[in-house]
Amino acid sequence: MSDEHALRILVAKPGLDGHDRGAKIIARALRDAGFEVIYTGLHQTPEMIAEAAVQEDVDAVGLSILSGAHMTLFPKIIELLRAKGLEEVPVFGGGIIPDEDIEELKKAGVCEVFTPGASTKNIVQWIKDNVADRA
Amino acid sequence: MATNPSRGGAAKADGDPVSPRFSTISGSEVEECYGPGQVESGSEDIGAPGEYPFTRGVYPSMYRGKRWTMRQFAGFGSAQDTNNRFKYLMAEGSNGLSTAFDMPTLMGYDADAERALGEVGREGVSVSTLEDMEELFAGIRLDEVTTSMTVNGSASSLLAMYLGVAERQGCKWQDLGGTIQNDMLKEFIAQKEWICPPEPSVRIVTDMIEFCAEHAPRWHPVSISGYHIREAGSTAVQELAFTLADGIAYVQAAVERGLDPDRFGPRLSFFFNVHNDFLEEIAKIRAARRIWARVMRERFGAKTDRACMLRTHAQTSGVSLTAQQPLNNVVRVAVQALAGVLAGVQSLHTNSLDETLALPTEEAVTVALRTQQILAEESGVANTVDPLGGSWAIEALTDRMEREAMEYITRIDDMGGMLRAVEIGFPQREIADAAFNFQMASDAGEYVTVGVNGYRMDAPGGKVETLKIGLDLEERQRTRVIAFKAARDADAVRAALERITSAARSGENVMPPVVEAVRAGCTVGEISDVYREVFGVYGDPAWI
């Protein structure tokens, strides 16, 4: 992470579930850790998230989902990001996601998946270790 | 091998004792020992069970007269999948139905809508049409069960469909018992499945209260819910205060509509969380009854005891369950369920041990139901009413709950009531702050969750099988809804939707035209589209 430019992280809530406790905690914890955080709010379509990633020129995209639709929505978002030329922007995620789905999601291009019980410190550290400044 | 946290009596590296915390999970300090000096309430505040202000319970004989209803929330996949689960639960001794709908249904989208992509039948059952609803309750006489339906923004459509199924079964509306959640204020505060902005949403809730008082007098048209507020990260006091403030807003709206609180008051029901902190949770529910009784009598002038009784469902806390060492969840659920029973709830859902991983399997649901049956049949706690009443600790904690909740309720009154408070995001921010503070305290090891930040195991063990919902379900539902729509009388559908539009615009009660529309084959999505067109769409303000 460069000193002049804080990493810009998009925290996004795809799908229709309203469980935003985790996303909001992560958004605050990342902000407190010195990142610039853009939070989309709830009920975003994959198109809205990909568009926000472009508009906000983010360095990484974090997806939170607890509706069970991750196997449909995560790959769709990655596909749209690639189509918009953001193939190098890392995507990470969290939520109620079974272990066997995590393997599949990683094959589809999700860099890391945090499940219930993950601490905010681990997530901050993962970003510091894995997200590069694109600016 | 377990790694133990250093906390409360454990030793630091240098051998000095750690300064112990003796506070509840909500952060309230608890005294070393309670005595009569800490109890503020007198005998008129505590009273007797079945007597105003109902601190000790709403009925004189409580579970000796009628055991609590074991009402297990269920819903996944297709209507037929959930119908099978309902029948299984009833065969195993569950005596009330409780329906979980999927996210598209809750947000007012049909299974064939673009917004439903990936979500059909995943977090609940998919219901778009009267045909789906009929299949959901196939073989279950609606005048012989009581049904709870967890649906809010699209509640008017789903209630109309339930009434429609009852008609087709030959049941009378006045014989239908059950509850529709329909608590829109807490949607904006916590659960966040909405369609329109707060003000028209509350207007539709009030329409439903009015309609049910007239046409389905045994039905509970709103279940004022703290459960989701707590799950979103509130403290126990916030859960109590915001729930009752929501209740006050609905009663106020109904009274302004000219309805009599003695008539509709007995049909209001409540829904609280039972979280980990055993004594705090019991105190919370006892305080809820006392505050509500006073609100109904003193603020709204209710004359009958029945209108002042807070009757409540409770559910054990989903967020307290852990993915790590999941078998431990059975113990958490048992302790929470015991708190609910000792607090005198009228019905109870016990969570399944695997719910932090996926929707529950039949085996996990069975353990959850058996937990309640063990409490009822084996533990003996249901033999006597409010056995903890008169305990100095319980009464002092009940008093503090009441005092702190009333401070919040007064602040909300000063803002102009809960509708205004929600519009400016007051409860939302209070909850987000509490959730963040808890997470920070948890990350710092101040709160220990067994198996997560203490007593961890390298090999977590106890891996449980989870329920799988195939991706083919969504395609089947989509095809089914498209076929249903194609087979209808399109002119009748259009005319029925226009009648809803006209009622929505004029301020007439929307329920009669919604009931008609469902009979004409209108879907959840189409009726919700009318609301979106007339009232506008609510977008998340995305406060963090």
Boltz contact constraints between the chains, C-beta under 6 A:
constraints:
  - contact:
      token1: [A, 15]
      token2: [B, 119]
      max_distance: 6.0
  - contact:
      token1: [A, 16]
      token2: [B, 103]
      max_distance: 6.0
  - contact:
      token1: [A, 16]
      token2: [B, 107]
      max_distance: 6.0
  - contact:
      token1: [A, 16]
      token2: [B, 119]
      max_distance: 6.0
  - contact:
      token1: [A, 17]
      token2: [B, 103]
      max_distance: 6.0
  - contact:
      token1: [A, 18]
      token2: [B, 191]
      max_distance: 6.0
  - contact:
      token1: [A, 18]
      token2: [B, 192]
      max_distance: 6.0
  - contact:
      token1: [A, 18]
      token2: [B, 193]
      max_distance: 6.0
  - contact:
      token1: [A, 21]
      token2: [B, 232]
      max_distance: 6.0
  - contact:
      token1: [A, 21]
      token2: [B, 233]
      max_distance: 6.0
  - contact:
      token1: [A, 21]
      token2: [B, 435]
      max_distance: 6.0
  - contact:
      token1: [A, 24]
      token2: [B, 432]
      max_distance: 6.0
  - contact:
      token1: [A, 24]
      token2: [B, 544]
      max_distance: 6.0
  - contact:
      token1: [A, 25]
      token2: [B, 436]
      max_distance: 6.0
  - contact:
      token1: [A, 25]
      token2: [B, 439]
      max_distance: 6.0
  - contact:
      token1: [A, 27]
      token2: [B, 544]
      max_distance: 6.0
  - contact:
      token1: [A, 28]
      token2: [B, 436]
      max_distance: 6.0
  - contact:
      token1: [A, 28]
      token2: [B, 544]
      max_distance: 6.0
  - contact:
      token1: [A, 39]
      token2: [B, 542]
      max_distance: 6.0
  - contact:
      token1: [A, 39]
      token2: [B, 544]
      max_distance: 6.0
  - contact:
      token1: [A, 41]
      token2: [B, 540]
      max_distance: 6.0
  - contact:
      token1: [A, 41]
      token2: [B, 542]
      max_distance: 6.0
  - contact:
      token1: [A, 42]
      token2: [B, 192]
      max_distance: 6.0
  - contact:
      token1: [A, 42]
      token2: [B, 540]
      max_distance: 6.0
  - contact:
      token1: [A, 67]
      token2: [B, 103]
      max_distance: 6.0
  - contact:
      token1: [A, 67]
      token2: [B, 119]
      max_distance: 6.0
  - contact:
      token1: [A, 67]
      token2: [B, 122]
      max_distance: 6.0
  - contact:
      token1: [A, 67]
      token2: [B, 123]
      max_distance: 6.0
  - contact:
      token1: [A, 68]
      token2: [B, 122]
      max_distance: 6.0
  - contact:
      token1: [A, 68]
      token2: [B, 123]
      max_distance: 6.0
  - contact:
      token1: [A, 69]
      token2: [B, 118]
      max_distance: 6.0
  - contact:
      token1: [A, 69]
      token2: [B, 119]
      max_distance: 6.0
  - contact:
      token1: [A, 69]
      token2: [B, 122]
      max_distance: 6.0
  - contact:
      token1: [A, 72]
      token2: [B, 118]
      max_distance: 6.0
  - contact:
      token1: [A, 73]
      token2: [B, 118]
      max_distance: 6.0
  - contact:
      token1: [A, 98]
      token2: [B, 357]
      max_distance: 6.0
  - contact:
      token1: [A, 98]
      token2: [B, 358]
      max_distance: 6.0
  - contact:
      token1: [A, 98]
      token2: [B, 466]
      max_distance: 6.0
  - contact:
      token1: [A, 115]
      token2: [B, 323]
      max_distance: 6.0
  - contact:
      token1: [A, 116]
      token2: [B, 323]
      max_distance: 6.0
  - contact:
      token1: [A, 116]
      token2: [B, 356]
      max_distance: 6.0
  - contact:
      token1: [A, 117]
      token2: [B, 323]
      max_distance: 6.0
  - contact:
      token1: [A, 117]
      token2: [B, 324]
      max_distance: 6.0
  - contact:
      token1: [A, 117]
      token2: [B, 452]
      max_distance: 6.0
  - contact:
      token1: [A, 119]
      token2: [B, 443]
      max_distance: 6.0
  - contact:
      token1: [A, 120]
      token2: [B, 443]
      max_distance: 6.0
  - contact:
      token1: [A, 121]
      token2: [B, 443]
      max_distance: 6.0
